[in-house]
């Protein structure tokens, strides 16, 4: 389950009220990414969309920072315009 901010729900049918918090059902896919149960959309892509204020394009790549793909916080996510930019900037030798 993932806690979401009020007004930032991925799908109202997935919400469960737990006290004063809103929670959604998720699972971890075969590649280790957390996804929403109703749509299969990766939580990281949803968080990235909220961070940049628009839907991601199919070509855009979400990169998880030093905390790894288990951490979908806004501070751990960067959006690259393409896979080539992602590889060049996030995985180049420093």
Secondary structure, DSSP 4 states (H G I P E B T S, - for coil): -EEE-TT--S-GGGEEEETTEEEE-EEE-TTS-EEETTT--BHHHHHHHHHHTSPPPTT-EEEE-TT-TT---GGGEEEESSHHHHHHHHSS--
